[in-house]
């Protein structure tokens, strides 16, 4: 199979297409014939030598999310069979013709989505689902604030929160981004380059806040939380 390897740290020119053997699926694994792979910021950082690969992941083959067809399943796999269209979150290795993924890290590709679209989803979907719904426990009717609403995590969080019936608040940097997140379902928007969100919403009570900024935002978030509110 073909893989894209990092030959040394640097720009895109350090990537080379090489040949490796197709791996075999372990008991709980799915072997995916890759049609499309997502490109994420950690891929770029890893290529430059600024992001060490997670334990057990290939250090020289990038790729954290893919979409493709199931080529083989391990003997303990029950959710998928050969030929299924799947997308998967990986610890690495997605820039290849075939890649192994744990069964629990795979999802079926919904009808109506292309493989390219599906390959762009797992990293954001898994991150938002875990942080907002599993850790944050967001429920229908609650007030949800996500910072950086126009970014990958932000625009995914806005859409999922809206679909699950939450009232969505967000912060962005420009008017263009404000229009973008409003179209996604955000009802309350602060352009943080022009106003302090904690002052603007001082009379609001947020049930769940998703913050990837930290720093000075921490105390401001705490002040906005409702009783029993959750800050992630």
N, C-alpha and C positions, 0 to 999 in steps of 0.2 A: 504494500500500500504506500501511497505518497503521504509524507508529513512535511510540515514547514518547521524547520529547526532554527534555533538561535545559534549562530556559529561563534559569536562574541558579542559583547554588549555594545549597543550603539543605535543608529538610526535604522529605518526599514531595510536598508541595503545589507544588513547583517543576516537577514533571513534567507534561508536556502531550502529548496525543495529536494528532499532525499527519499530513499526507499527503506521501509522497515517491514518486518513480517506482521501480518494481521494477528492481533492477540485473540486468545480464546476466553470466552465468558466464564467467570467464576460462578459459584452456586447462586449468588444473589444478584448477579450482574446481567446487563443487557448489552450486547454488541450492536452498535449503531453504525449503519452505512451513512456517512455524513453527506448531506446535500448542501447545507449552509451552516456557517459558524458566526457567532456574534463577535464583535470587537469591543473590548472594554478597556477602561482606563488602566486597570491593573496589568493588562497585556502589554500596554505601552511602557508602563513603569518597569515591568519584568524584563522587557527587551532592552531597556536602558541600563539595567543592573540595579534598580532602586527598589525592587519588590521581590523578595525571596519566595520561591514556590512553596506552597503548603507541604507539610510532611506527607510523603508518599506520592506526591504529584511529580510529573516529569519536569525537570528544571529547564529543559531546552526546547520543549514543545508547548506553545501557548494555546489558549482557548478555553474559556470558562462556560460556554453555552453553545449548544448545537441543535440542529433539527435534521431529521433524516428518517430512514427506514430501519426497523429492527431486522438485523441479519442473523442473530443467534440469541438464545436465552439460556441462562443457567438453570440447573435442575430444580432450584427452589423458587424460581420466578413464576408467579401465577397471574400477574396483571396484564402481561403482554405476550404476544406471540409473533413469530416471524412474519414480516410484511407490514406490521403496524406502523403508522406514522407517529413519531414521537419527537418531543423536544426535551432537552435534559440540561441540568446544571452539573458542572464538572469542577474538579479541583485543578484541572489543566488537561492539555492534550487534545483539545478540540480542533486544532488546525491540522486535520488529518483526514484520510479517506474513511477510516474506521476508528471508533473510539469506544471504550468501555465506560458504562455508567451504572451506578447502583439503581436497582429497580425503584427504590423510594425517591430517587431524584429525577425520575422521568414522568412526563405528562403526555397524554395524547394530544396531537395537534388538532385543534378544533376545525371543523369544516368551514371553508371560507377563508382560511388563512393560508398564505403561501409558506413554503419552507423558509424563505428569507425573513418573512415577518415573524414566524415562530421562533427562529433562532435569535431574534432580538429580545425575547421576552423573559426567559427563565431567571436571569440574574436580578432583574427588577421585581418580577412577580414574587419570587421566593423571599427576597429581602423585605418587601413591603408586607407580604402576608404574615411572615414570622413576627416582625416588629410591631406592626399596627394591630393585627387581629389576635395573634397568639400571645405576645407579650403585653400589648396595650389593651387587649380585650375590647376593642371598639364595637359598639352596638348601634343599631338603628336609632335615630333620634338624638344621638349624642353630638356634641360639638368637637370637631377635629381640626387641629392646626398642624400643618406641615410647612416647614421652612424650605425655601428654595423650590417653589412649586413648579418652575419651568424646567428643572433638571430631570434626569432619568427617573430617580426615585420619587421625586415630587409629582411628576405628571402621572406616574403609575398610582401613587397613593391617592391623589385627587380622584381619579376615575373609580378605583375600587371603593373608596369611602363613600362616594356618591351613589354607586350601585347598591351598596349595602344600607343606604338610607341615613347616612350621617350628614350633618350640616358642616360644610367644608370652609375652612379659613386657610389662607396661605400668604406668604411674603415673596415678593419678586423684586428685581432691580430696575426694570424698565416698563414703560407703558405698553410696548409691544408684547412683552411677556405677560403683563396683566391681562391683555385681551386674549392671549393664548390660553391661560389657565381658566379664565372665565368661561371660555367655550368648552372646556373639559368638565366643568361642573362646580368650580369654586364659586361660592356665593359672596365671600368676604375677602378682599384683597388689599394688602398694604404694600406700597412701593417703598421699600426700606431706605432708599436713597433720598426720600423726601419726608418721611415720617417715621417715628418710633412706634413699632407695633405694640409695645407694652403700654404706651400711653393711649394709642388709638383705641385699643380694645380693653382698657382698664376696667370697664364695667361689664365685661364678658367673663364667663367662667368656662374654661376649656376642660373637656373630659379626657381627651387624649391629645398629646403633643408629640410629634415626631421631629426631632432636631438633629441634624448632621453638622451643625455649626459649632455648638458648644461655646466656650469662652464666656463673654459678657452676656450671651443669650441665656445662660443657665438661671440666674436669679430672676430675670424677666419672665422666663417660662414658669418658674415656681409661683410667681405672683399671679399669673393668669389661671393657674389650675383651680378647678372646682374641688370641693371636698371629695375625697376618694379619687381625684383625677390622677392620670398616669402620664409620666414623662418618659419617653424612650429616646 
